[in-house]
Amino acid sequence: MEYGGSPYEVINLGSGRPMSLLEVVKALEEVLGIKAQLEFLPPQPGDAPKTWASLEKAERLLGFTPSVSFREGLEGFSQWLRGRRCG
């Protein structure tokens, strides 16, 4: 991807649909093959009850529209990360 604008531009990338933190954790568990140790606590100051990426800016500046699901992206990232050599 090429972008000739400001090197300090902040651009959200995502699916454009909300996901709960628990959905993200469950997907990570499945993709990584490990079980998370969860501790449920009351909401903390500053916690956002809902959040998701607005893709309008990415679409306008980069021509970006999501082409893979969150799960597919997570699987691809996991495979890439596991293929890297550390040290």
PyMOL Python script that loads the backbone (N, CA, C, O; Angstrom):
from pymol import cmd

cmd.read_pdbstr("""\
ATOM      1  N   MET A   1       0.845  -1.157   0.000  1.00  0.00           N
ATOM      2  CA  MET A   1       0.000   0.000   0.000  1.00  0.00           C
ATOM      3  C   MET A   1       0.894   1.225   0.000  1.00  0.00           C
ATOM      4  O   MET A   1       1.889   1.277   0.723  1.00  0.00           O
ATOM      5  N   GLU A   2       0.548   2.188  -0.793  1.00  0.00           N
ATOM      6  CA  GLU A   2       1.309   3.425  -0.838  1.00  0.00           C
ATOM      7  C   GLU A   2       0.441   4.581  -0.365  1.00  0.00           C
ATOM      8  O   GLU A   2      -0.755   4.646  -0.651  1.00  0.00           O
ATOM      9  N   TYR A   3       1.071   5.485   0.364  1.00  0.00           N
ATOM     10  CA  TYR A   3       0.378   6.667   0.858  1.00  0.00           C
ATOM     11  C   TYR A   3       1.358   7.827   0.845  1.00  0.00           C
ATOM     12  O   TYR A   3       2.421   7.752   1.461  1.00  0.00           O
ATOM     13  N   GLY A   4       1.012   8.884   0.156  1.00  0.00           N
ATOM     14  CA  GLY A   4       1.912  10.022   0.021  1.00  0.00           C
ATOM     15  C   GLY A   4       1.574  11.191   0.912  1.00  0.00           C
ATOM     16  O   GLY A   4       2.143  12.270   0.745  1.00  0.00           O
ATOM     17  N   GLY A   5       0.662  11.014   1.859  1.00  0.00           N
ATOM     18  CA  GLY A   5       0.259  12.105   2.744  1.00  0.00           C
ATOM     19  C   GLY A   5       1.189  12.250   3.929  1.00  0.00           C
ATOM     20  O   GLY A   5       2.326  11.777   3.911  1.00  0.00           O
ATOM     21  N   SER A   6       0.695  12.903   4.946  1.00  0.00           N
ATOM     22  CA  SER A   6       1.463  13.173   6.155  1.00  0.00           C
ATOM     23  C   SER A   6       1.935  11.878   6.824  1.00  0.00           C
ATOM     24  O   SER A   6       1.160  10.930   6.950  1.00  0.00           O
ATOM     25  N   PRO A   7       3.216  11.833   7.258  1.00  0.00           N
ATOM     26  CA  PRO A   7       3.694  10.634   7.961  1.00  0.00           C
ATOM     27  C   PRO A   7       3.126  10.538   9.385  1.00  0.00           C
ATOM     28  O   PRO A   7       3.373   9.553  10.081  1.00  0.00           O
ATOM     29  N   TYR A   8       2.379  11.541   9.815  1.00  0.00           N
ATOM     30  CA  TYR A   8       1.829  11.563  11.173  1.00  0.00           C
ATOM     31  C   TYR A   8       0.316  11.377  11.183  1.00  0.00           C
ATOM     32  O   TYR A   8      -0.332  11.634  12.198  1.00  0.00           O
ATOM     33  N   GLU A   9      -0.240  10.939  10.084  1.00  0.00           N
ATOM     34  CA  GLU A   9      -1.686  10.734   9.960  1.00  0.00           C
ATOM     35  C   GLU A   9      -2.107   9.519  10.777  1.00  0.00           C
ATOM     36  O   GLU A   9      -1.456   8.476  10.720  1.00  0.00           O
ATOM     37  N   VAL A  10      -3.177   9.648  11.527  1.00  0.00           N
ATOM     38  CA  VAL A  10      -3.724   8.530  12.286  1.00  0.00           C
ATOM     39  C   VAL A  10      -4.918   7.993  11.509  1.00  0.00           C
ATOM     40  O   VAL A  10      -5.874   8.720  11.239  1.00  0.00           O
ATOM     41  N   ILE A  11      -4.853   6.704  11.151  1.00  0.00           N
ATOM     42  CA  ILE A  11      -5.904   6.094  10.339  1.00  0.00           C
ATOM     43  C   ILE A  11      -6.336   4.790  10.999  1.00  0.00           C
ATOM     44  O   ILE A  11      -5.518   3.897  11.223  1.00  0.00           O
ATOM     45  N   ASN A  12      -7.620   4.687  11.306  1.00  0.00           N
ATOM     46  CA  ASN A  12      -8.159   3.458  11.881  1.00  0.00           C
ATOM     47  C   ASN A  12      -8.330   2.400  10.805  1.00  0.00           C
ATOM     48  O   ASN A  12      -8.823   2.685   9.713  1.00  0.00           O
ATOM     49  N   LEU A  13      -7.924   1.193  11.117  1.00  0.00           N
ATOM     50  CA  LEU A  13      -8.180   0.045  10.254  1.00  0.00           C
ATOM     51  C   LEU A  13      -8.926  -0.977  11.086  1.00  0.00           C
ATOM     52  O   LEU A  13      -8.568  -1.212  12.240  1.00  0.00           O
ATOM     53  N   GLY A  14      -9.921  -1.568  10.544  1.00  0.00           N
ATOM     54  CA  GLY A  14     -10.707  -2.550  11.282  1.00  0.00           C
ATOM     55  C   GLY A  14     -11.803  -3.095  10.405  1.00  0.00           C
ATOM     56  O   GLY A  14     -11.797  -2.936   9.184  1.00  0.00           O
ATOM     57  N   SER A  15     -12.745  -3.743  11.059  1.00  0.00           N
ATOM     58  CA  SER A  15     -13.835  -4.359  10.306  1.00  0.00           C
ATOM     59  C   SER A  15     -15.022  -3.423  10.153  1.00  0.00           C
ATOM     60  O   SER A  15     -15.894  -3.657   9.316  1.00  0.00           O
ATOM     61  N   GLY A  16     -15.065  -2.357  10.960  1.00  0.00           N
ATOM     62  CA  GLY A  16     -16.186  -1.443  10.908  1.00  0.00           C
ATOM     63  C   GLY A  16     -17.396  -1.930  11.673  1.00  0.00           C
ATOM     64  O   GLY A  16     -18.465  -1.326  11.587  1.00  0.00           O
ATOM     65  N   ARG A  17     -17.250  -3.009  12.419  1.00  0.00           N
ATOM     66  CA  ARG A  17     -18.350  -3.507  13.252  1.00  0.00           C
ATOM     67  C   ARG A  17     -17.836  -3.715  14.669  1.00  0.00           C
ATOM     68  O   ARG A  17     -16.687  -4.114  14.859  1.00  0.00           O
ATOM     69  N   PRO A  18     -18.669  -3.451  15.659  1.00  0.00           N
ATOM     70  CA  PRO A  18     -18.207  -3.599  17.045  1.00  0.00           C
ATOM     71  C   PRO A  18     -17.988  -5.057  17.430  1.00  0.00           C
ATOM     72  O   PRO A  18     -18.684  -5.948  16.945  1.00  0.00           O
ATOM     73  N   MET A  19     -17.022  -5.289  18.299  1.00  0.00           N
ATOM     74  CA  MET A  19     -16.744  -6.612  18.862  1.00  0.00           C
ATOM     75  C   MET A  19     -16.525  -6.428  20.347  1.00  0.00           C
ATOM     76  O   MET A  19     -15.876  -5.472  20.772  1.00  0.00           O
ATOM     77  N   SER A  20     -17.059  -7.332  21.128  1.00  0.00           N
ATOM     78  CA  SER A  20     -16.824  -7.256  22.567  1.00  0.00           C
ATOM     79  C   SER A  20     -15.426  -7.780  22.868  1.00  0.00           C
ATOM     80  O   SER A  20     -14.851  -8.538  22.087  1.00  0.00           O
ATOM     81  N   LEU A  21     -14.895  -7.369  23.997  1.00  0.00           N
ATOM     82  CA  LEU A  21     -13.590  -7.853  24.421  1.00  0.00           C
ATOM     83  C   LEU A  21     -13.613  -9.372  24.581  1.00  0.00           C
ATOM     84  O   LEU A  21     -12.633 -10.045  24.263  1.00  0.00           O
ATOM     85  N   LEU A  22     -14.719  -9.908  25.069  1.00  0.00           N
ATOM     86  CA  LEU A  22     -14.832 -11.354  25.239  1.00  0.00           C
ATOM     87  C   LEU A  22     -14.788 -12.075  23.889  1.00  0.00           C
ATOM     88  O   LEU A  22     -14.209 -13.157  23.790  1.00  0.00           O
ATOM     89  N   GLU A  23     -15.393 -11.490  22.848  1.00  0.00           N
ATOM     90  CA  GLU A  23     -15.317 -12.077  21.501  1.00  0.00           C
ATOM     91  C   GLU A  23     -13.866 -12.128  21.024  1.00  0.00           C
ATOM     92  O   GLU A  23     -13.435 -13.120  20.436  1.00  0.00           O
ATOM     93  N   VAL A  24     -13.121 -11.062  21.278  1.00  0.00           N
ATOM     94  CA  VAL A  24     -11.718 -11.010  20.866  1.00  0.00           C
ATOM     95  C   VAL A  24     -10.914 -12.064  21.617  1.00  0.00           C
ATOM     96  O   VAL A  24     -10.109 -12.775  21.014  1.00  0.00           O
ATOM     97  N   VAL A  25     -11.123 -12.171  22.919  1.00  0.00           N
ATOM     98  CA  VAL A  25     -10.399 -13.153  23.731  1.00  0.00           C
ATOM     99  C   VAL A  25     -10.717 -14.572  23.262  1.00  0.00           C
ATOM    100  O   VAL A  25      -9.809 -15.393  23.136  1.00  0.00           O
ATOM    101  N   LYS A  26     -11.981 -14.872  23.003  1.00  0.00           N
ATOM    102  CA  LYS A  26     -12.372 -16.214  22.547  1.00  0.00           C
ATOM    103  C   LYS A  26     -11.722 -16.540  21.203  1.00  0.00           C
ATOM    104  O   LYS A  26     -11.252 -17.659  20.996  1.00  0.00           O
ATOM    105  N   ALA A  27     -11.695 -15.575  20.298  1.00  0.00           N
ATOM    106  CA  ALA A  27     -11.052 -15.796  19.002  1.00  0.00           C
ATOM    107  C   ALA A  27      -9.555 -16.043  19.174  1.00  0.00           C
ATOM    108  O   ALA A  27      -8.992 -16.914  18.512  1.00  0.00           O
ATOM    109  N   LEU A  28      -8.910 -15.285  20.057  1.00  0.00           N
ATOM    110  CA  LEU A  28      -7.487 -15.500  20.329  1.00  0.00           C
ATOM    111  C   LEU A  28      -7.251 -16.891  20.904  1.00  0.00           C
ATOM    112  O   LEU A  28      -6.298 -17.568  20.517  1.00  0.00           O
ATOM    113  N   GLU A  29      -8.095 -17.316  21.810  1.00  0.00           N
ATOM    114  CA  GLU A  29      -7.966 -18.661  22.393  1.00  0.00           C
ATOM    115  C   GLU A  29      -8.014 -19.721  21.301  1.00  0.00           C
ATOM    116  O   GLU A  29      -7.186 -20.631  21.266  1.00  0.00           O
ATOM    117  N   GLU A  30      -8.992 -19.593  20.410  1.00  0.00           N
ATOM    118  CA  GLU A  30      -9.154 -20.591  19.347  1.00  0.00           C
ATOM    119  C   GLU A  30      -7.984 -20.598  18.374  1.00  0.00           C
ATOM    120  O   GLU A  30      -7.466 -21.659  18.025  1.00  0.00           O
ATOM    121  N   VAL A  31      -7.569 -19.418  17.938  1.00  0.00           N
ATOM    122  CA  VAL A  31      -6.489 -19.321  16.948  1.00  0.00           C
ATOM    123  C   VAL A  31      -5.151 -19.756  17.541  1.00  0.00           C
ATOM    124  O   VAL A  31      -4.371 -20.436  16.874  1.00  0.00           O
ATOM    125  N   LEU A  32      -4.879 -19.370  18.790  1.00  0.00           N
ATOM    126  CA  LEU A  32      -3.597 -19.686  19.409  1.00  0.00           C
ATOM    127  C   LEU A  32      -3.578 -21.046  20.095  1.00  0.00           C
ATOM    128  O   LEU A  32      -2.515 -21.559  20.446  1.00  0.00           O
ATOM    129  N   GLY A  33      -4.756 -21.624  20.285  1.00  0.00           N
ATOM    130  CA  GLY A  33      -4.823 -22.943  20.913  1.00  0.00           C
ATOM    131  C   GLY A  33      -4.483 -22.922  22.390  1.00  0.00           C
ATOM    132  O   GLY A  33      -3.950 -23.896  22.920  1.00  0.00           O
ATOM    133  N   ILE A  34      -4.786 -21.822  23.059  1.00  0.00           N
ATOM    134  CA  ILE A  34      -4.542 -21.716  24.495  1.00  0.00           C
ATOM    135  C   ILE A  34      -5.796 -21.187  25.181  1.00  0.00           C
ATOM    136  O   ILE A  34      -6.645 -20.563  24.545  1.00  0.00           O
ATOM    137  N   LYS A  35      -5.904 -21.435  26.452  1.00  0.00           N
ATOM    138  CA  LYS A  35      -7.059 -20.973  27.230  1.00  0.00           C
ATOM    139  C   LYS A  35      -6.633 -19.755  28.049  1.00  0.00           C
ATOM    140  O   LYS A  35      -5.640 -19.798  28.775  1.00  0.00           O
ATOM    141  N   ALA A  36      -7.388 -18.684  27.922  1.00  0.00           N
ATOM    142  CA  ALA A  36      -7.103 -17.464  28.683  1.00  0.00           C
ATOM    143  C   ALA A  36      -7.549 -17.648  30.127  1.00  0.00           C
ATOM    144  O   ALA A  36      -8.544 -18.319  30.400  1.00  0.00           O
ATOM    145  N   GLN A  37      -6.820 -17.060  31.024  1.00  0.00           N
ATOM    146  CA  GLN A  37      -7.219 -17.031  32.430  1.00  0.00           C
ATOM    147  C   GLN A  37      -7.929 -15.695  32.641  1.00  0.00           C
ATOM    148  O   GLN A  37      -7.295 -14.642  32.705  1.00  0.00           O
ATOM    149  N   LEU A  38      -9.249 -15.760  32.747  1.00  0.00           N
ATOM    150  CA  LEU A  38     -10.050 -14.549  32.817  1.00  0.00           C
ATOM    151  C   LEU A  38     -10.387 -14.184  34.254  1.00  0.00           C
ATOM    152  O   LEU A  38     -10.646 -15.048  35.092  1.00  0.00           O
ATOM    153  N   GLU A  39     -10.376 -12.899  34.514  1.00  0.00           N
ATOM    154  CA  GLU A  39     -10.802 -12.367  35.801  1.00  0.00           C
ATOM    155  C   GLU A  39     -11.754 -11.215  35.501  1.00  0.00           C
ATOM    156  O   GLU A  39     -11.334 -10.165  35.013  1.00  0.00           O
ATOM    157  N   PHE A  40     -13.019 -11.411  35.791  1.00  0.00           N
ATOM    158  CA  PHE A  40     -14.023 -10.393  35.495  1.00  0.00           C
ATOM    159  C   PHE A  40     -14.099  -9.388  36.636  1.00  0.00           C
ATOM    160  O   PHE A  40     -14.335  -9.754  37.788  1.00  0.00           O
ATOM    161  N   LEU A  41     -13.898  -8.126  36.304  1.00  0.00           N
ATOM    162  CA  LEU A  41     -13.911  -7.037  37.278  1.00  0.00           C
ATOM    163  C   LEU A  41     -14.947  -6.006  36.854  1.00  0.00           C
ATOM    164  O   LEU A  41     -15.365  -5.986  35.696  1.00  0.00           O
ATOM    165  N   PRO A  42     -15.365  -5.148  37.783  1.00  0.00           N
ATOM    166  CA  PRO A  42     -16.288  -4.076  37.390  1.00  0.00           C
ATOM    167  C   PRO A  42     -15.603  -3.149  36.380  1.00  0.00           C
ATOM    168  O   PRO A  42     -14.376  -3.085  36.318  1.00  0.00           O
ATOM    169  N   PRO A  43     -16.413  -2.432  35.589  1.00  0.00           N
ATOM    170  CA  PRO A  43     -15.816  -1.480  34.642  1.00  0.00           C
ATOM    171  C   PRO A  43     -14.897  -0.494  35.369  1.00  0.00           C
ATOM    172  O   PRO A  43     -15.187  -0.053  36.481  1.00  0.00           O
ATOM    173  N   GLN A  44     -13.791  -0.165  34.717  1.00  0.00           N
ATOM    174  CA  GLN A  44     -12.803   0.750  35.279  1.00  0.00           C
ATOM    175  C   GLN A  44     -13.023   2.155  34.718  1.00  0.00           C
ATOM    176  O   GLN A  44     -13.574   2.304  33.628  1.00  0.00           O
ATOM    177  N   PRO A  45     -12.598   3.187  35.455  1.00  0.00           N
ATOM    178  CA  PRO A  45     -12.717   4.552  34.932  1.00  0.00           C
ATOM    179  C   PRO A  45     -12.019   4.661  33.576  1.00  0.00           C
ATOM    180  O   PRO A  45     -10.876   4.232  33.413  1.00  0.00           O
ATOM    181  N   GLY A  46     -12.716   5.232  32.625  1.00  0.00           N
ATOM    182  CA  GLY A  46     -12.145   5.393  31.284  1.00  0.00           C
ATOM    183  C   GLY A  46     -12.466   4.262  30.333  1.00  0.00           C
ATOM    184  O   GLY A  46     -12.214   4.385  29.135  1.00  0.00           O
ATOM    185  N   ASP A  47     -13.019   3.153  30.831  1.00  0.00           N
ATOM    186  CA  ASP A  47     -13.401   2.053  29.937  1.00  0.00           C
ATOM    187  C   ASP A  47     -14.496   2.529  28.989  1.00  0.00           C
ATOM    188  O   ASP A  47     -15.454   3.176  29.411  1.00  0.00           O
ATOM    189  N   ALA A  48     -14.352   2.209  27.728  1.00  0.00           N
ATOM    190  CA  ALA A  48     -15.387   2.541  26.748  1.00  0.00           C
ATOM    191  C   ALA A  48     -16.327   1.346  26.628  1.00  0.00           C
ATOM    192  O   ALA A  48     -15.874   0.237  26.344  1.00  0.00           O
ATOM    193  N   PRO A  49     -17.622   1.551  26.838  1.00  0.00           N
ATOM    194  CA  PRO A  49     -18.546   0.415  26.761  1.00  0.00           C
ATOM    195  C   PRO A  49     -18.620  -0.186  25.362  1.00  0.00           C
ATOM    196  O   PRO A  49     -18.819  -1.392  25.216  1.00  0.00           O
ATOM    197  N   LYS A  50     -18.462   0.639  24.339  1.00  0.00           N
ATOM    198  CA  LYS A  50     -18.454   0.154  22.952  1.00  0.00           C
ATOM    199  C   LYS A  50     -17.467   0.995  22.165  1.00  0.00           C
ATOM    200  O   LYS A  50     -17.341   2.199  22.386  1.00  0.00           O
ATOM    201  N   THR A  51     -16.779   0.356  21.256  1.00  0.00           N
ATOM    202  CA  THR A  51     -15.866   1.082  20.381  1.00  0.00           C
ATOM    203  C   THR A  51     -15.650   0.249  19.115  1.00  0.00           C
ATOM    204  O   THR A  51     -15.651  -0.981  19.170  1.00  0.00           O
ATOM    205  N   TRP A  52     -15.467   0.908  18.002  1.00  0.00           N
ATOM    206  CA  TRP A  52     -15.109   0.233  16.764  1.00  0.00           C
ATOM    207  C   TRP A  52     -14.501   1.244  15.814  1.00  0.00           C
ATOM    208  O   TRP A  52     -14.715   2.449  15.944  1.00  0.00           O
ATOM    209  N   ALA A  53     -13.754   0.745  14.872  1.00  0.00           N
ATOM    210  CA  ALA A  53     -13.035   1.614  13.936  1.00  0.00           C
ATOM    211  C   ALA A  53     -13.991   2.224  12.922  1.00  0.00           C
ATOM    212  O   ALA A  53     -14.786   1.520  12.299  1.00  0.00           O
ATOM    213  N   SER A  54     -13.905   3.537  12.767  1.00  0.00           N
ATOM    214  CA  SER A  54     -14.595   4.201  11.669  1.00  0.00           C
ATOM    215  C   SER A  54     -13.674   4.107  10.464  1.00  0.00           C
ATOM    216  O   SER A  54     -12.527   4.552  10.520  1.00  0.00           O
ATOM    217  N   LEU A  55     -14.157   3.542   9.396  1.00  0.00           N
ATOM    218  CA  LEU A  55     -13.310   3.299   8.224  1.00  0.00           C
ATOM    219  C   LEU A  55     -13.398   4.395   7.167  1.00  0.00           C
ATOM    220  O   LEU A  55     -12.785   4.276   6.106  1.00  0.00           O
ATOM    221  N   GLU A  56     -14.148   5.458   7.438  1.00  0.00           N
ATOM    222  CA  GLU A  56     -14.341   6.512   6.441  1.00  0.00           C
ATOM    223  C   GLU A  56     -13.026   7.130   5.985  1.00  0.00           C
ATOM    224  O   GLU A  56     -12.811   7.324   4.789  1.00  0.00           O
ATOM    225  N   LYS A  57     -12.155   7.438   6.922  1.00  0.00           N
ATOM    226  CA  LYS A  57     -10.877   8.080   6.587  1.00  0.00           C
ATOM    227  C   LYS A  57      -9.974   7.113   5.812  1.00  0.00           C
ATOM    228  O   LYS A  57      -9.339   7.513   4.837  1.00  0.00           O
ATOM    229  N   ALA A  58      -9.913   5.868   6.227  1.00  0.00           N
ATOM    230  CA  ALA A  58      -9.093   4.868   5.532  1.00  0.00           C
ATOM    231  C   ALA A  58      -9.591   4.659   4.110  1.00  0.00           C
ATOM    232  O   ALA A  58      -8.801   4.482   3.182  1.00  0.00           O
ATOM    233  N   GLU A  59     -10.893   4.682   3.953  1.00  0.00           N
ATOM    234  CA  GLU A  59     -11.472   4.517   2.623  1.00  0.00           C
ATOM    235  C   GLU A  59     -11.122   5.712   1.741  1.00  0.00           C
ATOM    236  O   GLU A  59     -10.746   5.550   0.580  1.00  0.00           O
ATOM    237  N   ARG A  60     -11.250   6.912   2.304  1.00  0.00           N
ATOM    238  CA  ARG A  60     -10.989   8.138   1.555  1.00  0.00           C
ATOM    239  C   ARG A  60      -9.511   8.286   1.190  1.00  0.00           C
ATOM    240  O   ARG A  60      -9.188   8.605   0.046  1.00  0.00           O
ATOM    241  N   LEU A  61      -8.611   8.057   2.153  1.00  0.00           N
ATOM    242  CA  LEU A  61      -7.186   8.289   1.907  1.00  0.00           C
ATOM    243  C   LEU A  61      -6.454   7.116   1.280  1.00  0.00           C
ATOM    244  O   LEU A  61      -5.514   7.304   0.507  1.00  0.00           O
ATOM    245  N   LEU A  62      -6.883   5.908   1.611  1.00  0.00           N
ATOM    246  CA  LEU A  62      -6.147   4.715   1.172  1.00  0.00           C
ATOM    247  C   LEU A  62      -6.924   3.818   0.221  1.00  0.00           C
ATOM    248  O   LEU A  62      -6.361   2.900  -0.374  1.00  0.00           O
ATOM    249  N   GLY A  63      -8.216   4.083   0.079  1.00  0.00           N
ATOM    250  CA  GLY A  63      -9.049   3.174  -0.709  1.00  0.00           C
ATOM    251  C   GLY A  63      -9.262   1.855   0.017  1.00  0.00           C
ATOM    252  O   GLY A  63      -9.554   0.838  -0.612  1.00  0.00           O
ATOM    253  N   PHE A  64      -9.116   1.866   1.357  1.00  0.00           N
ATOM    254  CA  PHE A  64      -9.197   0.635   2.151  1.00  0.00           C
ATOM    255  C   PHE A  64     -10.637   0.257   2.449  1.00  0.00           C
ATOM    256  O   PHE A  64     -11.423   1.077   2.923  1.00  0.00           O
ATOM    257  N   THR A  65     -10.968  -0.975   2.169  1.00  0.00           N
ATOM    258  CA  THR A  65     -12.191  -1.603   2.651  1.00  0.00           C
ATOM    259  C   THR A  65     -11.801  -2.993   3.124  1.00  0.00           C
ATOM    260  O   THR A  65     -10.984  -3.646   2.473  1.00  0.00           O
ATOM    261  N   PRO A  66     -12.354  -3.468   4.230  1.00  0.00           N
ATOM    262  CA  PRO A  66     -11.968  -4.775   4.758  1.00  0.00           C
ATOM    263  C   PRO A  66     -12.231  -5.882   3.741  1.00  0.00           C
ATOM    264  O   PRO A  66     -13.278  -5.907   3.095  1.00  0.00           O
ATOM    265  N   SER A  67     -11.276  -6.792   3.607  1.00  0.00           N
ATOM    266  CA  SER A  67     -11.449  -7.911   2.668  1.00  0.00           C
ATOM    267  C   SER A  67     -11.371  -9.258   3.376  1.00  0.00           C
ATOM    268  O   SER A  67     -11.634 -10.292   2.763  1.00  0.00           O
ATOM    269  N   VAL A  68     -11.015  -9.260   4.649  1.00  0.00           N
ATOM    270  CA  VAL A  68     -10.982 -10.496   5.434  1.00  0.00           C
ATOM    271  C   VAL A  68     -11.708 -10.253   6.753  1.00  0.00           C
ATOM    272  O   VAL A  68     -11.802  -9.118   7.221  1.00  0.00           O
ATOM    273  N   SER A  69     -12.208 -11.306   7.334  1.00  0.00           N
ATOM    274  CA  SER A  69     -12.865 -11.190   8.633  1.00  0.00           C
ATOM    275  C   SER A  69     -11.812 -11.017   9.723  1.00  0.00           C
ATOM    276  O   SER A  69     -10.623 -11.247   9.502  1.00  0.00           O
ATOM    277  N   PHE A  70     -12.268 -10.611  10.892  1.00  0.00           N
ATOM    278  CA  PHE A  70     -11.361 -10.483  12.034  1.00  0.00           C
ATOM    279  C   PHE A  70     -10.649 -11.809  12.277  1.00  0.00           C
ATOM    280  O   PHE A  70      -9.434 -11.845  12.473  1.00  0.00           O
ATOM    281  N   ARG A  71     -11.408 -12.885  12.262  1.00  0.00           N
ATOM    282  CA  ARG A  71     -10.851 -14.223  12.522  1.00  0.00           C
ATOM    283  C   ARG A  71      -9.785 -14.589  11.485  1.00  0.00           C
ATOM    284  O   ARG A  71      -8.719 -15.090  11.842  1.00  0.00           O
ATOM    285  N   GLU A  72     -10.068 -14.343  10.214  1.00  0.00           N
ATOM    286  CA  GLU A  72      -9.092 -14.638   9.158  1.00  0.00           C
ATOM    287  C   GLU A  72      -7.815 -13.812   9.343  1.00  0.00           C
ATOM    288  O   GLU A  72      -6.708 -14.326   9.183  1.00  0.00           O
ATOM    289  N   GLY A  73      -7.976 -12.545   9.676  1.00  0.00           N
ATOM    290  CA  GLY A  73      -6.818 -11.684   9.908  1.00  0.00           C
ATOM    291  C   GLY A  73      -5.999 -12.149  11.091  1.00  0.00           C
ATOM    292  O   GLY A  73      -4.769 -12.132  11.051  1.00  0.00           O
ATOM    293  N   LEU A  74      -6.682 -12.567  12.148  1.00  0.00           N
ATOM    294  CA  LEU A  74      -6.013 -13.065  13.342  1.00  0.00           C
ATOM    295  C   LEU A  74      -5.238 -14.346  13.033  1.00  0.00           C
ATOM    296  O   LEU A  74      -4.110 -14.522  13.493  1.00  0.00           O
ATOM    297  N   GLU A  75      -5.844 -15.231  12.259  1.00  0.00           N
ATOM    298  CA  GLU A  75      -5.159 -16.471  11.868  1.00  0.00           C
ATOM    299  C   GLU A  75      -3.923 -16.174  11.024  1.00  0.00           C
ATOM    300  O   GLU A  75      -2.865 -16.766  11.238  1.00  0.00           O
ATOM    301  N   GLY A  76      -4.055 -15.256  10.062  1.00  0.00           N
ATOM    302  CA  GLY A  76      -2.914 -14.889   9.228  1.00  0.00           C
ATOM    303  C   GLY A  76      -1.791 -14.250  10.034  1.00  0.00           C
ATOM    304  O   GLY A  76      -0.618 -14.550   9.814  1.00  0.00           O
ATOM    305  N   PHE A  77      -2.147 -13.368  10.967  1.00  0.00           N
ATOM    306  CA  PHE A  77      -1.146 -12.724  11.815  1.00  0.00           C
ATOM    307  C   PHE A  77      -0.454 -13.759  12.687  1.00  0.00           C
ATOM    308  O   PHE A  77       0.765 -13.711  12.857  1.00  0.00           O
ATOM    309  N   SER A  78      -1.214 -14.689  13.238  1.00  0.00           N
ATOM    310  CA  SER A  78      -0.640 -15.736  14.079  1.00  0.00           C
ATOM    311  C   SER A  78       0.352 -16.589  13.287  1.00  0.00           C
ATOM    312  O   SER A  78       1.431 -16.912  13.783  1.00  0.00           O
ATOM    313  N   GLN A  79      -0.010 -16.949  12.070  1.00  0.00           N
ATOM    314  CA  GLN A  79       0.898 -17.747  11.226  1.00  0.00           C
ATOM    315  C   GLN A  79       2.158 -16.957  10.904  1.00  0.00           C
ATOM    316  O   GLN A  79       3.263 -17.498  10.949  1.00  0.00           O
ATOM    317  N   TRP A  80       1.992 -15.672  10.577  1.00  0.00           N
ATOM    318  CA  TRP A  80       3.149 -14.829  10.287  1.00  0.00           C
ATOM    319  C   TRP A  80       4.055 -14.722  11.505  1.00  0.00           C
ATOM    320  O   TRP A  80       5.272 -14.870  11.389  1.00  0.00           O
ATOM    321  N   LEU A  81       3.471 -14.466  12.673  1.00  0.00           N
ATOM    322  CA  LEU A  81       4.244 -14.294  13.888  1.00  0.00           C
ATOM    323  C   LEU A  81       4.986 -15.573  14.262  1.00  0.00           C
ATOM    324  O   LEU A  81       6.146 -15.523  14.671  1.00  0.00           O
ATOM    325  N   ARG A  82       4.336 -16.691  14.126  1.00  0.00           N
ATOM    326  CA  ARG A  82       4.965 -17.971  14.450  1.00  0.00           C
ATOM    327  C   ARG A  82       6.076 -18.331  13.462  1.00  0.00           C
ATOM    328  O   ARG A  82       6.975 -19.103  13.793  1.00  0.00           O
ATOM    329  N   GLY A  83       6.017 -17.782  12.270  1.00  0.00           N
ATOM    330  CA  GLY A  83       7.045 -18.051  11.269  1.00  0.00           C
ATOM    331  C   GLY A  83       8.282 -17.186  11.413  1.00  0.00           C
ATOM    332  O   GLY A  83       9.302 -17.445  10.775  1.00  0.00           O
ATOM    333  N   ARG A  84       8.199 -16.155  12.251  1.00  0.00           N
ATOM    334  CA  ARG A  84       9.343 -15.272  12.471  1.00  0.00           C
ATOM    335  C   ARG A  84      10.359 -15.956  13.369  1.00  0.00           C
ATOM    336  O   ARG A  84      10.001 -16.714  14.271  1.00  0.00           O
ATOM    337  N   ARG A  85      11.597 -15.684  13.118  1.00  0.00           N
ATOM    338  CA  ARG A  85      12.666 -16.200  13.986  1.00  0.00           C
ATOM    339  C   ARG A  85      13.053 -15.118  14.966  1.00  0.00           C
ATOM    340  O   ARG A  85      13.311 -13.978  14.580  1.00  0.00           O
ATOM    341  N   CYS A  86      13.093 -15.475  16.219  1.00  0.00           N
ATOM    342  CA  CYS A  86      13.491 -14.511  17.254  1.00  0.00           C
ATOM    343  C   CYS A  86      14.937 -14.748  17.635  1.00  0.00           C
ATOM    344  O   CYS A  86      15.395 -15.890  17.682  1.00  0.00           O
ATOM    345  N   GLY A  87      15.665 -13.660  17.911  1.00  0.00           N
ATOM    346  CA  GLY A  87      17.048 -13.765  18.366  1.00  0.00           C
ATOM    347  C   GLY A  87      17.945 -13.812  17.233  1.00  0.00           C
ATOM    348  O   GLY A  87      19.160 -13.901  17.411  1.00  0.00           O
TER     349      GLY A  87
END
""", "prot")
cmd.dss("prot")
cmd.show_as("cartoon", "prot")
cmd.util.cbc("prot")
cmd.orient("prot")
